[in-house]
Structures are given as C-alpha cells and as structure tokens.
Amino acid sequence: MTAEAQRRRTFWQILLFAAGLLVLTVISAGSVYLVNKAREDSKWVVHTIEVENQTHALLLEIRRAESAARGFLLTREDNFRADHEKAVAAIIPALDKLTRLSADNPTQRENVEKLSAAIETRLSQFAREMAFVRQGEPDKAMAVVREAAAQDVTTRITAIGTAMIQEEERLFRLRTVSADRSQTIAASMTGVGSGLVVVLALISIWLVRRSALGRDEAEARLRDANLNLESIVDERTADLREANEEIQRFAYIVSHDLRSPLVNIMGFTSELEELGGDIFRRIGGLARVPAEGAPLAPAGPGEIVLEGADKQLSADFSEALGFIKSSIAKMDRLISAILNLTREGRREFQPVKIDTRELISAIVSTLAHQAAEAQAEIHLEPLPDVVSDRLALEQIFSNLIDNAIKYLRNGVPGEIRIRGRTKLGYAIFEISDNGRGIDPKDHQRIFDLFRRAGTQDKPGQGIGLAHVRALVRRLGGTMSVSSELNAGSTFTITLPIAWNVSNRNRD
C-alpha cells in the first residue's frame, strides 16, 4: 500500500469515526430533548384531566348538597341532613383544589372567581334553608328555596363549571396533539438515527474488510519479500564470509611474504652497519697520515678517531641506521600483529561455562607487577558468569586492564574498578579507571586498526582495542567507551550470558 493510499484510508477512517460520533451526539441530545418535551406534554395532559375531574367533582358535590337539602326539606329525615352537611363540607376543599390546579390559566382563574362567588351565595342559601327547617319554620325555608330559584344560582354554577370543562377539553385536545407530535418526532429521530447507525456500521464493516484484505495482501507481499530477502541475505552472507576468508588469507599471505624482504633488509642493514664501521675506520686512518712518512698507528683496536666533517658524517650515518633499524622493528611488530589477527580470525570459538571473577582475578594476578609500579589498585566487584570462549575473554579483559594500567596519570594513585551486571539475557561488564582519559572526538578513532589517540608516550601498535572490539563482535556483543580528558575512562562490554556457535552463525 502506498503512502497516499494509507493517508486516504486514515482520512476516511477518521471521517467515519467523526460522523458516527456526531450522529450519536445528535441522537442522544435530540432524544433527551424530545423525551423531556414528551414528558412535559404528558404532564400538561394529565393536568388538564385533573382540572376537568376536579370541576366535575365540585359540581357533583354541589348537586349532592342541593338534592340532600330538598330531601331534608320534604321529609325531615336525618340521613338527608347528614348527607347535605357532608356535601357542603366537601365543597370548599374541592373549590380550593380547583383554584390551585387552574392557577396557570388566566381564563380558568377568571371562571374560578365567578364560580367562587356563586358557590358562596348558594352556600349561604343552604345555611338559611337548613336553619329555618331546624327552627320549625318550613314556610320561611320554602321562601328561601323560591328566592334561590329566582336568582338561578345553581344554574349559573353549572354554566360556569361547564365552561371550565369545555376550556379544559380544548386544552386537552391541543396538548394531546402536541404530545403525539413529540412522540412521533422522537420515534422518527430514533428510527433515522438507528438507520444512520446501521449505515455507518455497514460502512465500518466494509472498511474493516477492505483494510483486512489490504493487510492480508501486504502480509503476503511481505512474506514473499522476506523469503526473497532471506535468500538474498544468505547469498550476501555467503559472499561476505567468502570475502572475509579471502581477506584473511590475503592478509596472512601478504604478511607472511613481507617477512622475507624484511629479513633481507634487516640482514643488509647489519652488514651496512659493519661496513660503515670499516669505512669510517679507514677514513680515520687516512686522515691521520702525515704529508711524508708512514701512516700513524690506530688509537686502539676497533676505535675510530675522526675529526671535523668526518665525525659529523659518521654520526649522521649511525643516526640513519638507527632510524632504519627502529622502522624495521616497528614493521616487524606490525606484521606479527597482522598475522596474529588473521590467525585469531580463523580460530573457531568454543563456548564453555566461565567463572568470570576467577578468570579476571587470574588476569589481575599476572598484571600485579605493572599495577604496583604504576601505584594502582584494582578492585573486583561482583561479576556474572557467562558461557563464552575463554581465550577470547582472556584477550579482551587482558587488553582493557593493561591499557587502564598503562594510561594512568602521573603522580595520581591509580584506581581501576571492574564490575558487572545482567540485563535481558546479557552480561554487562564495565572497566573504569581514573587515568588520563580520552578526548570525546577520539572515541571512535581508538577502535580503528593502527590508530592511536592522545600523547604517544607508551609502546603500542594501535591494534589492541581494534582486536578487542572484533572479539566482542564475534561473541555477539557490543563495546563502547565513555571518557573525557583527565577524568578517566569507562569501557562497557555487553555479551550474551549464554553464547553458542549457533548464535555466531546466526549473527
């Protein structure tokens, strides 16, 4: 998959996620709003029914009071009187409740005021009728009844109540329509939202299937590429191994063949040194021959007596021979080092269980004399055991400890510490000192073959650290240095705890 296609897929995935989130948000907000509105509409519908029921209840109590009063007036029976008193007692609470329920509607409040006045008038008439009946004056009670009929108070109460009921029925119709509309909208929104969610889900499934197919295709291509890569790596590894072996053979042959001319140069240099002695003795003898007579006897056996320019020439000749001999000796050491490196490169490592502390203690014992001369103390801290090549580890730690002793600062007691720890299947060794240190710009230079850093006041060919790093790499590890000038150095070596031949072959 190209980068552009990946970006487009990512864009559509983000857009789909945002759309889904937006739809869910809108549906949730709309549902909450519509549910609250439907609840509010339902509440008003119930309120309308309550007002209507309360109006009917009030009118019913008035009719009960009217009927019971007529029955008591005609029969004088106590049950009619008790029923009338009960109905009258319920009228005022019913009127108060109706007043509270209709307080939200101005029209109904006006009707309630009219109804309250009419009910108050009719209740006073009831009271007068019942009082005259109890006093045994039925004629006066009938006169009150005729007066109430003439004023038509009951009819007015019924008319006002009917008007209130009609108003509530009108409100009921409006509020019912509003509640139905809210429920319809809520149901529609739920349906539309569910449909959108289903559509988004189908799109998501399609994108997921498409992504899965693309991933499967990419994995198939990657597997094919890995197979090709493995074969290419195997071929390149074989080529590199063959080239490396060829380089080692070439280095061995060249180093070995260089020995022959070097030996000849060394031999002829010795002969030239002896010949130079004879020549300068002759020159010295000729220089002492007088103008007339036999030459003078030499000053002593093997002694050359020269003066002036001849003496300077002899000194220059000896100095030149000295430079040649020192260069030959250096070249001999370099050739020997190259031969050792090539031999080491051909040696097969043998993994064995190694007590690292015991091995390094033995190395420290062999270097105890140099440490004493350098006034250095070597401290061994706990070290992890490893499975590795013993000879390689001896060479690694011998070089590093020897360097730590060699490059201490003059006049400062040396302190060398060797410590180790384990981490994720690797053993980490640190060799630190308080010596002269290494300039940070030379941290890589010191690992190059025949390259040295700092003041060259110690013997060496610049091979030790390069050889150490090569051994560490062959053992499947890494090597690094942390150092500053006049602040000491710390060499860190990371090696597998359990190294074996298969590790090396895989590496």
Secondary structure, DSSP 8 states (H G I E B T S, - for coil): --HHHHHHHHHHHHHHHHHHHHHHHHHHHHHHHHHHHHHHHHHHHHHHHHHHHHHHHHHHHHHHHHHHHHHHHHH--HHHHHHHHHHHHHHHHHHHHHHHHTTT-HHHHHHHHHHHHHHHHHHHHHHHHHHHHHTT-HHHHHHHHHHHHHHTHHHHHHHHHHHHHHHHHHHHHHHHHHHHHHHHHHHHHHHHHHHHHHHHHHHHHHHHHHHHHHHHHHHHHHHHHHHHHHHHHHHHHHHHHHHHHHHHHHHHHHHHHHHHHHHHHHHHHHHHHHHHHHHHHHHHHHHT--SSS-----SSTT-----THHHHHHHHHHHHHHHHHHHHHHHHHHHHHHHHHHHHHHS---EEEE-HHHHHHHHHHHTHHHHHHTTEEEEE-----EEEEHHHHHHHHHHHHHHHHHT--TTS-EEEEEEEEEETTEEEEEEEE-SS---GGGTTGGGSTT---S---S---S-HHHHHHHHHHHTT-EEEEEE-TTS-EEEEEEEESB--HHHHHH-
